[in-house]
């Protein structure tokens, strides 16, 4: 079965709807330049109301370890997602305290074997490439690369996923999980309830077929 992470959560209403529809994780973005940035205090209020089965993932981009520690403890995060140019050594240091999702922006020259250097990560998120933005760009990643990458660990597929392509993406990439963000928004940081429901219906349909 494919798990679902809804990323770019900035408010309680979106978090409640996502979890009610079956999302197993939400993403909270602590990268200040992002239009989906959320303060640790606001994130903590959301996390405190999550069902126990739902995991809170904190998204960081090239953040110092002390900042990650401070926010992760204040918010009570379950996972740390490193979405920048973090080194294998940095991943190891964070992974000593929290499970890590290491994200990569994938373009045609991406070689899945690079994931071997990040063995401390619990999973790898493969996102679409944009030269100036870190996630939430709507750029589609290469699903074939994601499928090949699964030999190195659990793959979370991201990048331009929405109701119109989520089923095809899952069939092509066969990921451990999908990360959905900009494809279900009415504007950055605000989810469109109809799109969110539609994408969750598509995922549920695929999961029923594989049971």
C-alpha positions as CSV (number, residue, x, y, z in Angstrom):
1,X,0.0,0.0,0.0
2,X,1.2,3.5,-0.8
3,X,1.4,5.9,2.1
4,X,0.5,9.5,1.8
5,X,2.3,12.7,3.1
6,X,0.5,16.0,2.6
7,X,3.2,18.7,2.7
8,X,3.1,22.4,3.1
9,X,0.6,22.4,5.9
10,X,0.2,25.8,7.4
11,X,-3.1,25.7,9.3
12,X,-5.2,23.4,11.4
13,X,-8.1,23.1,9.0
14,X,-5.9,21.6,6.2
15,X,-4.2,19.3,8.7
16,X,-7.6,18.0,10.0
17,X,-9.0,17.4,6.5
18,X,-5.8,15.6,5.3
19,X,-5.7,13.3,8.3
20,X,-9.4,12.6,8.2
21,X,-9.1,11.5,4.6
22,X,-6.3,9.1,5.4
23,X,-2.9,10.9,5.2
24,X,-0.3,9.2,7.4
25,X,2.0,12.2,7.6
26,X,1.9,16.0,7.3
27,X,4.8,18.2,6.3
28,X,5.6,21.4,8.1
29,X,8.0,23.8,6.4
30,X,10.5,25.6,8.5
31,X,12.4,27.2,5.6
32,X,11.7,30.9,5.9
33,X,11.9,31.8,2.2
34,X,9.1,29.4,1.4
35,X,5.6,30.7,0.9
36,X,4.6,27.7,3.0
37,X,6.8,28.6,5.9
38,X,5.2,28.0,9.3
39,X,6.4,29.2,12.7
40,X,7.4,26.6,15.3
41,X,4.7,27.9,17.6
42,X,1.9,27.5,15.0
43,X,3.3,24.1,14.0
44,X,3.2,22.9,17.6
45,X,-0.5,23.8,17.8
46,X,-1.2,21.7,14.8
47,X,0.9,18.7,15.9
48,X,-0.7,18.6,19.4
49,X,-4.1,17.9,17.7
50,X,-2.9,15.2,15.3
51,X,-4.2,11.7,15.7
52,X,-1.6,9.4,17.1
53,X,-1.2,7.4,13.9
54,X,-0.2,10.6,11.9
55,X,3.5,11.6,11.8
56,X,4.7,15.2,11.8
57,X,7.6,15.8,9.4
58,X,9.6,19.0,9.7
59,X,11.1,20.3,6.5
60,X,14.5,22.0,6.7
61,X,16.8,23.4,4.0
62,X,20.5,23.7,4.9
63,X,19.7,24.5,8.5
64,X,22.3,24.3,11.3
65,X,21.9,21.2,13.5
66,X,21.2,23.3,16.6
67,X,18.3,25.0,14.8
68,X,16.9,21.6,13.7
69,X,17.2,20.3,17.3
70,X,15.5,23.3,18.8
71,X,12.5,23.3,16.4
72,X,12.1,19.5,16.4
73,X,12.0,19.4,20.2
74,X,9.7,22.4,20.5
75,X,7.2,21.1,17.9
76,X,7.6,17.4,18.8
77,X,8.4,16.3,15.3
78,X,8.5,12.6,14.4
79,X,10.7,12.9,11.2
80,X,13.2,15.4,9.9
81,X,13.2,16.1,6.1
82,X,16.4,17.5,4.8
83,X,15.6,19.3,1.6
84,X,18.8,21.1,0.9
85,X,22.4,20.2,0.0
86,X,23.1,18.4,3.3
87,X,26.1,16.1,3.3
88,X,26.0,12.4,4.2
89,X,27.7,13.4,7.5
90,X,25.0,15.9,8.3
91,X,22.3,13.3,7.6
92,X,24.1,10.9,10.0
93,X,24.2,13.5,12.7
94,X,20.5,14.3,12.5
95,X,19.6,10.6,12.1
96,X,21.3,9.9,15.4
97,X,18.4,11.7,17.0
98,X,15.5,11.6,14.6
99,X,14.5,9.5,11.5
100,X,15.6,11.4,8.4
101,X,14.0,11.8,5.0
102,X,16.7,13.0,2.6
103,X,15.2,14.9,-0.3
104,X,16.8,15.3,-3.8
105,X,15.8,17.5,-6.7
106,X,15.9,15.1,-9.6
107,X,16.8,16.1,-13.2
108,X,17.8,13.9,-16.1
109,X,21.4,13.6,-15.0
110,X,20.5,12.3,-11.5
111,X,22.0,8.9,-10.7
112,X,20.1,6.9,-8.1
113,X,23.4,5.3,-6.9
114,X,24.2,8.6,-5.1
115,X,21.6,7.5,-2.5
116,X,24.1,4.9,-1.2
117,X,26.1,7.7,0.3
118,X,23.1,8.6,2.6
119,X,22.6,5.2,4.2
120,X,21.7,6.8,7.5
121,X,18.4,8.2,6.0
122,X,15.2,6.2,6.6
123,X,13.7,7.2,3.3
124,X,14.5,9.3,0.2
125,X,12.2,11.9,-1.3
126,X,12.6,12.5,-5.0
127,X,11.3,15.9,-6.1
128,X,11.1,17.8,-9.4
129,X,14.0,20.1,-10.1
130,X,13.7,23.8,-10.2
131,X,17.0,25.9,-10.2
132,X,15.8,28.5,-7.7
133,X,13.2,26.8,-5.5
134,X,13.3,24.1,-2.9
135,X,10.1,22.0,-3.2
136,X,6.5,22.9,-3.8
137,X,7.4,24.0,-7.4
138,X,4.8,21.8,-9.3
139,X,7.7,20.5,-11.4
140,X,7.3,16.8,-12.1
141,X,10.1,14.4,-11.3
142,X,11.1,11.5,-13.5
143,X,9.0,8.5,-12.3
144,X,11.3,6.0,-14.0
145,X,14.3,7.3,-12.0
146,X,12.2,6.9,-8.8
147,X,11.4,3.3,-9.7
148,X,15.1,2.5,-10.2
149,X,16.0,4.3,-7.0
150,X,13.9,2.0,-4.9
151,X,16.7,-0.5,-4.7
152,X,18.5,1.9,-2.3
153,X,15.7,2.4,0.2
154,X,12.1,3.5,0.6
155,X,11.2,6.2,-2.0
156,X,8.8,9.0,-1.5
157,X,7.7,10.4,-4.8
158,X,7.1,14.1,-5.0
159,X,6.9,16.8,-7.7
160,X,3.8,18.1,-9.4
161,X,1.5,15.4,-8.1
162,X,-2.3,16.0,-8.2
163,X,-5.6,14.4,-9.0
164,X,-4.9,14.2,-12.7
165,X,-1.6,12.2,-12.5
166,X,-1.3,10.6,-9.1
167,X,-2.5,7.2,-10.3
168,X,-0.2,7.1,-13.3
169,X,2.7,8.2,-11.1
170,X,2.1,5.5,-8.6
171,X,1.8,2.8,-11.3
172,X,5.0,4.0,-13.0
173,X,7.2,4.6,-9.9
174,X,5.8,2.1,-7.4
175,X,6.9,4.3,-4.5
176,X,6.8,3.6,-0.8
177,X,4.9,6.8,-0.4
178,X,3.8,10.0,-2.2
179,X,4.3,13.6,-1.1
180,X,1.5,15.9,-2.4
181,X,1.7,19.6,-2.1
182,X,1.3,22.3,-4.8
183,X,-1.0,20.0,-6.9
184,X,-3.8,20.2,-4.3
185,X,-3.5,23.9,-3.4
186,X,-5.8,26.9,-4.0
187,X,-2.8,29.1,-3.4
188,X,0.6,28.4,-1.7
189,X,0.0,27.2,1.8
190,X,-3.7,26.6,1.4
191,X,-5.1,23.3,0.3
192,X,-8.1,23.0,-2.0
193,X,-10.5,20.6,-0.3
194,X,-11.9,19.3,-3.6
195,X,-8.5,18.6,-5.0
196,X,-7.3,17.0,-1.7
197,X,-10.4,14.7,-1.7
198,X,-9.9,13.8,-5.3
199,X,-6.2,12.8,-4.9
200,X,-7.0,10.8,-1.8
201,X,-9.8,8.9,-3.6
202,X,-7.3,8.0,-6.4
203,X,-4.8,6.7,-3.9
204,X,-7.4,4.7,-2.1
205,X,-8.6,3.2,-5.3
206,X,-5.0,2.0,-6.1
207,X,-4.5,0.7,-2.6
208,X,-7.7,-1.3,-2.8
209,X,-6.4,-3.0,-5.9
210,X,-3.2,-4.1,-4.2
211,X,-4.8,-5.5,-1.0
